[in-house]
Every structure is written in structure tokens, then in C-alpha cells.
Amino acid sequence: MAISKPPQKKDPEKFIKGKTNSPASEAKQISLKLPVSLLDSIDTRAKELSISRAAFIKQSCAVYLENS
């Protein structure tokens, strides 16, 4: 039996336009208060897409800015 590599997981952040492999020092962490109902909606949609809350928010911001 041949040994094969395990399948690679898809990285949803690679689909974010402009995403680069930049060092973490080029990123900035923020704190943001959101209404509970909005956060619940974000969590539901992120779960449907099998991505993290943070990835969903980043992707949503990128799409919004691209379309504005």
C-alpha cells in the first residue's frame, strides 16, 4: 500500500481578495462591540460556510469595499 499525503484543508481566507502571506506585524487587532442579534447572524452564516467568525467578518468587509 502506498503512503499518500492527507488531503489539504481549504483555507477560506485565501478567497479574500488582497489576502497576502504578510507577517502578523502588518496586521492590527481591534476590539469591536456588535449588537447580539447581528453577532448571532454572523455566527450562523459563518457556521454555514464552515469558516470562523473572524474570517467571515474579514471576507464581508473585503467584499463590501470591493463593491463600493
DSSP file (Angstrom, degrees, kcal/mol; ACC not computed):
  #  RESIDUE AA STRUCTURE BP1 BP2  ACC     N-H-->O    O-->H-N    N-H-->O    O-->H-N    TCO  KAPPA ALPHA  PHI   PSI    X-CA   Y-CA   Z-CA
    1    1 A M              0   0    0      0, 0.0     2,-0.2     0, 0.0     0, 0.0   0.000 360.0 360.0 360.0 132.1    0.0    0.0    0.0
    2    2 A A        -     0   0    0      1,-0.1     2,-0.5     0, 0.0     0, 0.0  -0.515 360.0-124.3 -80.5 145.9    1.4    3.4   -1.0
    3    3 A I        -     0   0    0     -2,-0.2     2,-0.3     0, 0.0    -1,-0.1  -0.783  34.4-175.1 -89.6 129.1    1.7    6.2    1.6
    4    4 A S        -     0   0    0     -2,-0.5     0, 0.0     3,-0.0     0, 0.0  -0.863  28.9-100.7-124.0 159.7   -0.1    9.3    0.5
    5    5 A K        -     0   0    0     -2,-0.3     3,-0.1     1,-0.1    -1,-0.0  -0.484  43.6-106.7 -73.6 145.7   -0.4   12.8    1.9
    6    6 A P        -     0   0    0      0, 0.0    -1,-0.1     0, 0.0     0, 0.0  -0.408  48.7 -87.5 -67.8 151.8   -3.6   13.6    3.8
    7    7 A P        -     0   0    0      0, 0.0     2,-0.3     0, 0.0    -3,-0.0  -0.327  46.3-117.7 -60.7 140.6   -6.0   15.9    1.8
    8    8 A Q        -     0   0    0     -3,-0.1     2,-0.2     1,-0.1    -3,-0.0  -0.591  24.1-120.8 -82.0 140.8   -5.3   19.5    2.4
    9    9 A K        -     0   0    0     -2,-0.3     2,-0.3     1,-0.1    -1,-0.1  -0.553  29.0-111.5 -77.9 143.7   -7.9   21.6    4.1
   10   10 A K        -     0   0    0     -2,-0.2     3,-0.1     1,-0.1    -1,-0.1  -0.565  22.5-139.6 -75.2 137.8   -9.2   24.6    2.1
   11   11 A D    >   -     0   0    0     -2,-0.3     3,-1.9     1,-0.1     4,-0.4  -0.867   9.2-162.8-100.2 105.1   -8.2   27.9    3.6
   12   12 A P  G >  S+     0   0    0      0, 0.0     3,-1.4     0, 0.0     4,-0.3   0.772  86.7  66.7 -60.6 -24.9  -11.3   30.3    3.3
   13   13 A E  G >  S+     0   0    0      1,-0.3     3,-1.2     2,-0.2     6,-0.1   0.729  86.2  69.4 -70.7 -18.9   -9.1   33.3    3.8
   14   14 A K  G <  S+     0   0    0     -3,-1.9    -1,-0.3     1,-0.2     5,-0.1   0.725  93.4  59.6 -67.6 -19.4   -7.3   32.6    0.5
   15   15 A F  G <  S+     0   0    0     -3,-1.4     2,-0.5    -4,-0.4    -1,-0.2   0.583  79.3 103.6 -84.5  -9.6  -10.5   33.6   -1.2
   16   16 A I  S X  S-     0   0    0     -3,-1.2     3,-2.1    -4,-0.3    43,-0.1  -0.615  83.5-115.0 -75.1 122.9  -10.4   37.1    0.4
   17   17 A K  T 3  S+     0   0    0     -2,-0.5     3,-0.1     1,-0.3    -1,-0.1  -0.325  98.6  17.0 -60.5 134.2   -9.3   39.5   -2.3
   18   18 A G  T 3  S+     0   0    0      1,-0.3    -1,-0.3    -4,-0.1     2,-0.3   0.465  84.7 152.2  83.9   1.5   -6.0   41.0   -1.5
   19   19 A K    <   +     0   0    0     -3,-2.1    -1,-0.3    -5,-0.1     2,-0.3  -0.493  19.8 178.5 -67.2 128.9   -5.1   38.4    1.1
   20   20 A T        -     0   0    0     -2,-0.3     2,-0.7    -3,-0.1    -1,-0.0  -0.798  43.0-109.9-125.0 168.7   -1.3   38.0    1.3
   21   21 A N        +     0   0    0     -2,-0.3     3,-0.1     3,-0.0    -2,-0.1  -0.324  61.6 157.3 -91.7  50.5    1.0   36.0    3.4
   22   22 A S        -     0   0    0     -2,-0.7    -2,-0.0     1,-0.1     5,-0.0  -0.411  49.0 -94.0 -77.8 152.9    2.2   39.1    5.2
   23   23 A P    >   -     0   0    0      0, 0.0     3,-2.1     0, 0.0     4,-0.2  -0.245  34.4-111.8 -61.8 153.9    3.8   38.8    8.7
   24   24 A A  G >  S+     0   0    0      1,-0.3     3,-1.9     2,-0.2    -2,-0.1   0.764 113.2  73.0 -59.4 -24.6    1.5   39.2   11.7
   25   25 A S  G 3  S+     0   0    0      1,-0.3    -1,-0.3     3,-0.0    -3,-0.0   0.720  91.3  57.6 -65.0 -18.1    3.2   42.5   12.4
   26   26 A E  G <  S+     0   0    0     -3,-2.1     2,-0.3     2,-0.0    -1,-0.3   0.477  96.7  78.7 -89.1  -2.6    1.4   44.0    9.4
   27   27 A A    <   -     0   0    0     -3,-1.9     2,-0.4    -4,-0.2     0, 0.0  -0.720  68.5-149.8-102.1 155.8   -2.0   43.1   10.9
   28   28 A K        -     0   0    0     -2,-0.3     2,-0.3     2,-0.0    -3,-0.0  -0.992   8.6-138.7-129.6 129.5   -3.7   45.0   13.6
   29   29 A Q        -     0   0    0     -2,-0.4     2,-0.3     2,-0.0    -2,-0.0  -0.665  24.5-170.9 -85.2 139.0   -6.1   43.6   16.2
   30   30 A I        -     0   0    0     -2,-0.3     2,-0.4     2,-0.0    -2,-0.0  -0.853  20.3-134.4-126.0 162.9   -9.2   45.5   17.0
   31   31 A S        -     0   0    0     -2,-0.3     2,-0.4     2,-0.0    -2,-0.0  -0.967  28.0-179.4-115.5 135.6  -11.9   45.4   19.6
   32   32 A L        -     0   0    0     -2,-0.4     2,-0.5     2,-0.0    -2,-0.0  -0.990  20.6-147.6-143.0 128.0  -15.5   45.8   18.3
   33   33 A K        -     0   0    0     -2,-0.4    -2,-0.0     0, 0.0     0, 0.0  -0.839  23.7-180.0 -95.5 130.9  -18.8   45.8   20.0
   34   34 A L        -     0   0    0     -2,-0.5    -2,-0.0     2,-0.0     2,-0.0  -0.945  36.4 -96.5-126.9 148.5  -21.7   44.4   18.0
   35   35 A P     >  -     0   0    0      0, 0.0     4,-2.4     0, 0.0     3,-0.4  -0.376  36.4-121.0 -59.8 143.4  -25.4   44.0   18.8
   36   36 A V  H  > S+     0   0    0      1,-0.2     4,-2.6     2,-0.2     5,-0.2   0.870 112.3  54.8 -56.7 -40.0  -26.1   40.5   19.9
   37   37 A S  H  > S+     0   0    0      2,-0.2     4,-1.8     1,-0.2    -1,-0.2   0.887 109.6  46.9 -64.0 -38.1  -28.6   39.9   17.1
   38   38 A L  H  > S+     0   0    0     -3,-0.4     4,-2.5     2,-0.2    -2,-0.2   0.915 112.2  50.0 -68.4 -42.9  -26.0   40.9   14.5
   39   39 A L  H  X S+     0   0    0     -4,-2.4     4,-2.7     1,-0.2    -2,-0.2   0.888 108.9  52.4 -62.8 -39.6  -23.4   38.7   16.1
   40   40 A D  H  X S+     0   0    0     -4,-2.6     4,-2.3    -5,-0.2    -1,-0.2   0.909 110.3  48.2 -61.6 -41.8  -25.8   35.8   16.2
   41   41 A S  H  X S+     0   0    0     -4,-1.8     4,-2.3     2,-0.2    -2,-0.2   0.899 111.8  49.7 -65.2 -41.1  -26.5   36.3   12.4
   42   42 A I  H  X S+     0   0    0     -4,-2.5     4,-2.8     1,-0.2     5,-0.2   0.934 111.6  48.4 -62.4 -46.9  -22.7   36.4   11.7
   43   43 A D  H  X S+     0   0    0     -4,-2.7     4,-2.2     1,-0.2    -2,-0.2   0.895 111.0  50.7 -61.8 -41.0  -22.1   33.2   13.7
   44   44 A T  H  X S+     0   0    0     -4,-2.3     4,-2.0     2,-0.2    -1,-0.2   0.939 114.2  43.0 -62.6 -47.6  -24.9   31.4   11.9
   45   45 A R  H  X S+     0   0    0     -4,-2.3     4,-1.8     2,-0.2    -2,-0.2   0.895 112.6  52.6 -68.5 -40.2  -23.7   32.4    8.5
   46   46 A A  H  <>S+     0   0    0     -4,-2.8     5,-2.5     1,-0.2     4,-0.5   0.908 109.5  49.9 -61.2 -41.1  -20.0   31.6    9.3
   47   47 A K  H ><5S+     0   0    0     -4,-2.2     3,-1.0    -5,-0.2    -1,-0.2   0.904 107.6  53.6 -64.4 -40.9  -21.1   28.2   10.5
   48   48 A E  H 3<5S+     0   0    0     -4,-2.0    -1,-0.2     1,-0.3    -2,-0.2   0.859 113.5  43.4 -59.8 -35.5  -23.0   27.6    7.3
   49   49 A L  T 3<5S-     0   0    0     -4,-1.8    -1,-0.3     2,-0.1    -2,-0.2   0.459 110.6-124.7 -89.2  -2.6  -19.8   28.4    5.4
   50   50 A S  T < 5S+     0   0    0     -3,-1.0     2,-0.3    -4,-0.5    -3,-0.2   0.891  71.0 118.6  57.6  43.1  -17.6   26.4    7.7
   51   51 A I      < -     0   0    0     -5,-2.5    -1,-0.2    -6,-0.1    -2,-0.1  -0.870  68.0 -93.9-129.7 166.5  -15.4   29.4    8.4
   52   52 A S     >  -     0   0    0     -2,-0.3     4,-2.3     1,-0.1     5,-0.2  -0.299  32.9-112.3 -75.7 163.3  -14.5   31.3   11.6
   53   53 A R  H  > S+     0   0    0      2,-0.2     4,-2.5     1,-0.2     5,-0.2   0.924 119.5  50.9 -58.0 -46.0  -16.3   34.4   12.7
   54   54 A A  H  > S+     0   0    0      1,-0.2     4,-2.6     2,-0.2     5,-0.2   0.908 109.4  49.7 -62.1 -42.8  -13.2   36.4   12.1
   55   55 A A  H  > S+     0   0    0      1,-0.2     4,-2.6     2,-0.2    -1,-0.2   0.900 110.8  50.6 -63.2 -40.1  -12.8   35.0    8.6
   56   56 A F  H  X S+     0   0    0     -4,-2.3     4,-2.7     2,-0.2    -2,-0.2   0.925 111.4  47.2 -63.4 -44.4  -16.4   35.8    7.8
   57   57 A I  H  X S+     0   0    0     -4,-2.5     4,-2.3     2,-0.2    -2,-0.2   0.920 113.7  48.0 -64.7 -43.7  -16.1   39.4    9.0
   58   58 A K  H  X S+     0   0    0     -4,-2.6     4,-2.4     2,-0.2    -2,-0.2   0.931 114.2  46.3 -60.5 -46.0  -12.8   39.9    7.0
   59   59 A Q  H  X S+     0   0    0     -4,-2.6     4,-2.6     1,-0.2     5,-0.2   0.909 111.7  51.2 -64.7 -42.3  -14.4   38.5    3.9
   60   60 A S  H  X S+     0   0    0     -4,-2.7     4,-2.4     1,-0.2    -1,-0.2   0.903 111.2  47.8 -62.6 -41.7  -17.6   40.5    4.3
   61   61 A C  H  X S+     0   0    0     -4,-2.3     4,-2.6     2,-0.2     5,-0.2   0.920 112.1  49.7 -64.4 -43.8  -15.6   43.7    4.7
   62   62 A A  H  X S+     0   0    0     -4,-2.4     4,-2.1     1,-0.2    -2,-0.2   0.920 112.6  46.8 -62.3 -44.3  -13.4   42.9    1.7
   63   63 A V  H  X S+     0   0    0     -4,-2.6     4,-1.8     2,-0.2    -1,-0.2   0.914 112.4  50.4 -64.4 -43.1  -16.5   42.2   -0.5
   64   64 A Y  H  X S+     0   0    0     -4,-2.4     4,-0.5     1,-0.2    -2,-0.2   0.935 112.7  45.7 -60.2 -47.3  -18.2   45.3    0.7
   65   65 A L  H >< S+     0   0    0     -4,-2.6     3,-0.6     1,-0.2    -1,-0.2   0.847 110.6  53.8 -66.7 -33.6  -15.2   47.5   -0.1
   66   66 A E  H 3< S+     0   0    0     -4,-2.1    -1,-0.2     1,-0.2    -2,-0.2   0.862 113.1  43.5 -66.2 -35.8  -14.7   45.9   -3.5
   67   67 A N  H 3<        0   0    0     -4,-1.8    -1,-0.2     1,-0.2    -2,-0.2   0.419 360.0 360.0 -92.3   0.7  -18.3   46.6   -4.4
   68   68 A S    <<        0   0    0     -3,-0.6    -1,-0.2    -4,-0.5    -2,-0.1   0.465 360.0 360.0 -99.7 360.0  -18.5   50.2   -3.2
